[in-house]
Amino acid sequence: MIEVIRFWLNNARTTALPQSLMPAFLAVCMALQTETFSISLSVFAILGVIFVHLGANLTDDYFDYKKNRESIQSHNSISPIRKGKCNYLLSGKVSEKQLVKAILIIFTLAFVMGGIIFAHRGIVILYFILITGFLSVSYSGYPLHLSYHGMGELIIGLICGPLLMSGVFYAACGLISKDVWIVSSVVGLLVAN
């Protein structure tokens, strides 16, 4: 079981987690200064961020593989995606069906974290979840394929900046803050860069 988890974590590109964890921890640090801060909801929010990020990376692989299978297999230099992507699919270690199953499991874990926060913080957190989820899937998937239209970095900056930080801050303390929006805009630009 440990090997299976390690396999999926490797394919979900855990090395990219700092681009979402740094803004999440910064949002928690900002929320620490409020009277309504909750350490347990902060932990659930950070776990949710991890699951969403890993699930989004696998979802990106799935849609890129579906759209560019030939390009990926030939490592064509004009491919819009990075070389060596989806090796676990190309090698036959997993099928597309197994990848979809892994994506659903990871996103289910994220929704559990979101559900716990929703039970304590209410409907506002649901808006953050829905907007971020839609943009994460639309990054390379349906309906918008944003990364194929030159919008990939902009979407990553928006997700890992204002949406992520405001959502984690709200989960941690139940407040909306213009200071978080200002800081998160800068963080989003850094992540996109």
Secondary structure as GFF3:
##gff-version 3
##sequence-region A 1 193
A	DSSP	alpha_helix	2	11	.	.	.	ID=ss1
A	DSSP	three_ten_helix	14	16	.	.	.	ID=ss2
A	DSSP	alpha_helix	18	31	.	.	.	ID=ss3
A	DSSP	alpha_helix	39	74	.	.	.	ID=ss4
A	DSSP	alpha_helix	87	90	.	.	.	ID=ss5
A	DSSP	alpha_helix	96	121	.	.	.	ID=ss6
A	DSSP	alpha_helix	123	138	.	.	.	ID=ss7
A	DSSP	three_ten_helix	146	149	.	.	.	ID=ss8
A	DSSP	alpha_helix	152	158	.	.	.	ID=ss9
A	DSSP	pi_helix	159	163	.	.	.	ID=ss10
A	DSSP	alpha_helix	164	173	.	.	.	ID=ss11
A	DSSP	alpha_helix	178	192	.	.	.	ID=ss12
###
